[in-house]
Amino acid sequence: MSLLSFTKCFIGAGGEQAAAALTTAMVKMSPEAATAAELKNMEQDLDAAGRLISQLQCELTDERHAYDAINAHYTQMMGAAENLQHQIDAASFLKDPLQASLATLVAQIEEMVPELDQDKKEIESTLALLTEAEVAYQAKATALRDAKAKLTRAKNDMAHAAVEEQRAAWRAETARAVAGLSSGSGSGSGSGINVAVDAMMQTAQATRDRAATLDMKAKALSGAKTTEEDPNIAAAMSAAAGTAANATVADRLAALQQRK
């Protein structure tokens, strides 16, 4: 029994709309549980149909065996009756005993005919039921297979919808961020960074200006070049140290010789 059928029976007669509403509510509250219960009911229904087919097949087999046994006996008795009739037709005397035997045999055959016909009708009826049950089984199997396929597609659709929702939310958030960047105002516009960079550059330039000013002041206060900057002072300092400022190698050798 399907979930809808169960709820209809549970509520009572005339409750089709209420049952449908209840089923819808159950599916919304717990779609996985509701669909699992529905599929389970469909599978149980299919299993029941399968068991019925198995029973009909067994019954048909038994009926055919019984019919075959009776029919074999009937065929044998008909052969015996025909044999007796041939003997009677060919006999010139002692026909009465043969006639009596034939009459007995024919009476027995006549008693078998209704049973044989009934067994044949039962086989035909069982075969018709089996055919109908097999058709119904295939229909139920197709319905179950289709239901599972629909459920799979529905689950995939739900998953895709969830992904699309996440993507839409991300696109909306990105659009808001981009709108904030392009607006040129607010903390996200980059204006604060630009102001800081400008201030740092101004500070660096001011520092360089102060350094140049101090340099100029030092040179003005010194009034003369340092000893390192004046070549005459450098030569005199070298001479005072006993070494010519630009002495040649020969002069340096001569100086070394004078030390002996």
C-alpha positions as CSV (number, residue, x, y, z in Angstrom):
1,M,0.0,0.0,0.0
2,S,1.4,3.4,-1.0
3,L,1.8,6.3,1.4
4,L,-1.2,8.1,-0.1
5,S,-3.3,5.0,0.0
6,F,-2.3,4.3,3.6
7,T,-3.2,7.8,4.7
8,K,-6.5,7.6,2.8
9,C,-7.4,4.4,4.5
10,F,-6.2,5.8,7.9
11,I,-8.4,8.9,7.6
12,G,-11.4,7.1,6.2
13,A,-13.6,7.2,3.1
14,G,-13.9,10.5,1.3
15,G,-10.5,11.7,2.6
16,E,-8.6,11.8,-0.6
17,Q,-7.9,15.5,-0.5
18,A,-7.0,15.4,3.2
19,A,-4.8,12.4,2.5
20,A,-3.0,14.2,-0.3
21,A,-2.5,17.3,1.9
22,L,-1.2,15.1,4.7
23,T,1.2,13.3,2.3
24,T,2.4,16.7,1.0
25,A,3.0,18.0,4.5
26,M,4.9,14.8,5.4
27,V,7.1,15.1,2.3
28,K,7.8,18.8,3.1
29,M,8.7,18.0,6.7
30,S,10.9,15.0,5.9
31,P,11.3,14.4,2.2
32,E,13.9,11.7,2.6
33,A,11.8,9.7,5.1
34,A,8.6,10.1,3.1
35,T,10.2,9.1,-0.2
36,A,12.0,6.2,1.5
37,A,8.7,5.0,3.0
38,E,6.9,5.3,-0.3
39,L,9.7,3.4,-2.2
40,K,9.6,0.7,0.5
41,N,5.9,0.3,0.1
42,M,6.3,0.1,-3.6
43,E,9.0,-2.6,-3.2
44,Q,6.9,-4.5,-0.8
45,D,4.0,-4.4,-3.3
46,L,6.3,-5.6,-6.0
47,D,7.6,-8.4,-3.8
48,A,4.0,-9.5,-3.0
49,A,3.2,-9.6,-6.7
50,G,6.3,-11.7,-7.2
51,R,5.3,-14.1,-4.5
52,L,1.8,-14.4,-6.2
53,I,3.5,-15.1,-9.5
54,S,5.6,-17.8,-7.9
55,Q,2.5,-19.4,-6.3
56,L,0.6,-19.3,-9.6
57,Q,3.6,-20.9,-11.4
58,C,3.7,-23.7,-8.8
59,E,0.0,-24.2,-9.0
60,L,0.1,-24.3,-12.8
61,T,2.9,-26.8,-12.7
62,D,0.9,-29.1,-10.4
63,E,-2.3,-28.7,-12.5
64,R,-0.4,-29.6,-15.6
65,H,1.1,-32.7,-14.0
66,A,-2.3,-33.8,-12.8
67,Y,-3.8,-33.1,-16.2
68,D,-1.0,-34.9,-18.0
69,A,-1.4,-38.0,-15.8
70,I,-5.2,-38.1,-16.3
71,N,-4.8,-37.4,-20.0
72,A,-2.2,-40.2,-20.4
73,H,-4.6,-42.6,-18.7
74,Y,-7.5,-41.3,-20.9
75,T,-5.4,-41.8,-24.0
76,Q,-4.4,-45.3,-22.9
77,M,-8.0,-46.2,-22.2
78,M,-9.1,-44.8,-25.5
79,G,-6.5,-47.0,-27.2
80,A,-7.8,-50.0,-25.4
81,A,-11.4,-49.2,-26.3
82,E,-10.4,-48.8,-30.0
83,N,-8.6,-52.1,-29.8
84,L,-11.6,-53.9,-28.4
85,Q,-13.7,-52.4,-31.1
86,H,-11.4,-53.7,-33.8
87,Q,-11.5,-57.1,-32.2
88,I,-15.3,-57.0,-32.1
89,D,-15.4,-56.0,-35.7
90,A,-13.1,-58.8,-36.7
91,A,-14.6,-61.5,-34.5
92,S,-17.1,-63.9,-36.0
93,F,-18.0,-65.3,-32.6
94,L,-17.5,-64.6,-28.9
95,K,-18.5,-61.0,-29.5
96,D,-20.6,-60.7,-26.3
97,P,-17.7,-60.8,-23.8
98,L,-15.8,-58.2,-25.9
99,Q,-18.9,-56.1,-26.1
100,A,-19.3,-56.2,-22.3
101,S,-15.6,-55.3,-21.8
102,L,-15.9,-52.4,-24.3
103,A,-19.0,-51.1,-22.6
104,T,-17.3,-51.1,-19.2
105,L,-14.2,-49.3,-20.6
106,V,-16.3,-46.7,-22.4
107,A,-18.3,-46.0,-19.2
108,Q,-15.0,-45.4,-17.3
109,I,-13.8,-43.1,-20.1
110,E,-17.0,-41.2,-20.1
111,E,-16.6,-40.7,-16.3
112,M,-13.1,-39.3,-16.9
113,V,-14.1,-36.7,-19.5
114,P,-15.7,-34.2,-17.1
115,E,-12.7,-34.3,-14.8
116,L,-10.3,-34.0,-17.8
117,D,-12.2,-31.0,-19.1
118,Q,-12.3,-29.4,-15.7
119,D,-8.5,-29.8,-15.2
120,K,-8.0,-28.3,-18.7
121,K,-10.2,-25.3,-17.7
122,E,-8.3,-24.8,-14.5
123,I,-5.0,-24.8,-16.3
124,E,-6.3,-22.2,-18.7
125,S,-7.7,-20.1,-15.8
126,T,-4.4,-20.3,-13.9
127,L,-2.5,-19.5,-17.0
128,A,-4.6,-16.4,-17.6
129,L,-4.1,-15.3,-14.0
130,L,-0.4,-15.9,-14.3
131,T,-0.2,-13.8,-17.5
132,E,-2.2,-11.0,-15.8
133,A,0.0,-11.2,-12.7
134,E,3.2,-11.0,-14.8
135,V,1.9,-8.0,-16.7
136,A,1.0,-6.3,-13.4
137,Y,4.4,-7.2,-12.0
138,Q,6.1,-5.6,-14.9
139,A,4.0,-2.5,-14.5
140,K,4.8,-2.3,-10.8
141,A,8.5,-2.8,-11.6
142,T,8.4,-0.1,-14.2
143,A,6.6,2.2,-11.7
144,L,9.2,1.6,-9.1
145,R,12.1,2.1,-11.5
146,D,10.5,5.3,-12.7
147,A,9.9,6.5,-9.1
148,K,13.5,5.9,-8.2
149,A,14.7,7.7,-11.4
150,K,12.4,10.7,-10.6
151,L,13.6,10.7,-7.0
152,T,17.2,10.8,-8.2
153,R,16.4,13.6,-10.6
154,A,14.7,15.5,-7.9
155,K,17.6,15.1,-5.5
156,N,20.0,16.3,-8.3
157,D,17.7,19.3,-9.0
158,M,17.7,20.2,-5.3
159,A,21.5,19.9,-5.2
160,H,21.9,22.0,-8.3
161,A,19.4,24.6,-6.9
162,A,21.5,24.8,-3.7
163,V,24.7,25.3,-5.7
164,E,23.0,28.0,-7.8
165,E,21.7,29.7,-4.6
166,Q,25.3,29.8,-3.2
167,R,26.6,31.1,-6.5
168,A,23.9,33.8,-6.6
169,A,24.7,34.8,-3.0
170,W,28.4,35.0,-3.9
171,R,27.7,37.0,-7.0
172,A,25.5,39.4,-5.0
173,E,28.2,39.8,-2.4
174,T,30.8,40.4,-5.1
175,A,28.6,42.9,-6.8
176,R,28.2,44.8,-3.5
177,A,32.0,44.8,-3.0
178,V,32.6,46.0,-6.6
179,A,30.0,48.7,-6.1
180,G,31.8,49.9,-3.0
181,L,35.2,49.9,-4.8
182,S,33.9,51.9,-7.8
183,S,32.0,54.4,-5.7
184,G,35.2,56.2,-4.7
185,S,34.0,56.9,-1.2
186,G,34.1,55.2,2.1
187,S,36.8,53.2,3.8
188,G,36.9,50.7,1.0
189,S,37.7,53.4,-1.7
190,G,41.5,53.4,-1.0
191,S,41.5,57.2,-0.2
192,G,43.0,56.5,3.2
193,I,46.0,54.7,1.7
194,N,46.5,57.5,-0.9
195,V,46.5,60.1,1.9
196,A,49.0,58.1,3.9
197,V,51.3,57.7,0.9
198,D,51.1,61.4,0.1
199,A,52.0,62.3,3.7
200,M,55.0,59.9,3.7
201,M,56.3,61.4,0.4
202,Q,55.9,64.9,1.8
203,T,57.7,63.9,5.0
204,A,60.6,62.4,3.0
205,Q,60.9,65.5,0.8
206,A,60.9,67.7,3.9
207,T,63.7,65.6,5.4
208,R,65.8,65.8,2.3
209,D,65.3,69.6,2.2
210,R,66.4,69.9,5.9
211,A,69.5,67.8,5.2
212,A,70.5,70.0,2.2
213,T,70.0,73.1,4.4
214,L,72.2,71.7,7.1
215,D,74.9,70.7,4.6
216,M,75.0,74.2,3.2
217,K,75.3,75.7,6.7
218,A,78.2,73.5,7.6
219,K,80.2,74.5,4.5
220,A,79.5,78.1,5.1
221,L,80.7,78.0,8.7
222,S,83.9,76.0,7.9
223,G,85.2,78.9,5.7
224,A,87.9,76.8,4.0
225,K,88.5,73.4,2.5
226,T,89.5,70.5,4.7
227,T,93.0,69.2,4.5
228,E,91.8,66.3,2.5
229,E,90.3,68.6,-0.1
230,D,93.4,71.0,-0.5
231,P,96.2,69.5,-2.6
232,N,98.9,71.9,-1.3
233,I,98.2,70.9,2.3
234,A,98.2,67.3,1.3
235,A,101.7,67.7,-0.3
236,A,103.0,69.5,2.7
237,M,101.7,66.8,5.0
238,S,103.4,64.2,3.0
239,A,106.7,66.1,3.0
240,A,106.5,66.5,6.7
241,A,106.1,62.8,7.0
242,G,109.3,62.3,5.0
243,T,107.7,61.2,1.8
244,A,107.1,63.2,-1.3
245,A,103.6,63.5,-2.4
246,N,104.3,62.3,-5.9
247,A,107.7,60.5,-5.5
248,T,109.0,58.3,-8.3
249,V,110.2,54.8,-7.8
250,A,113.9,56.1,-8.2
251,D,113.3,58.8,-5.6
252,R,111.9,56.2,-3.2
253,L,114.9,53.9,-3.9
254,A,117.4,56.7,-3.3
255,A,115.7,57.5,0.0
256,L,116.1,53.9,1.0
257,Q,119.8,53.9,0.1
258,Q,120.4,57.0,2.3
259,R,119.2,55.0,5.3
260,K,122.4,52.9,5.3
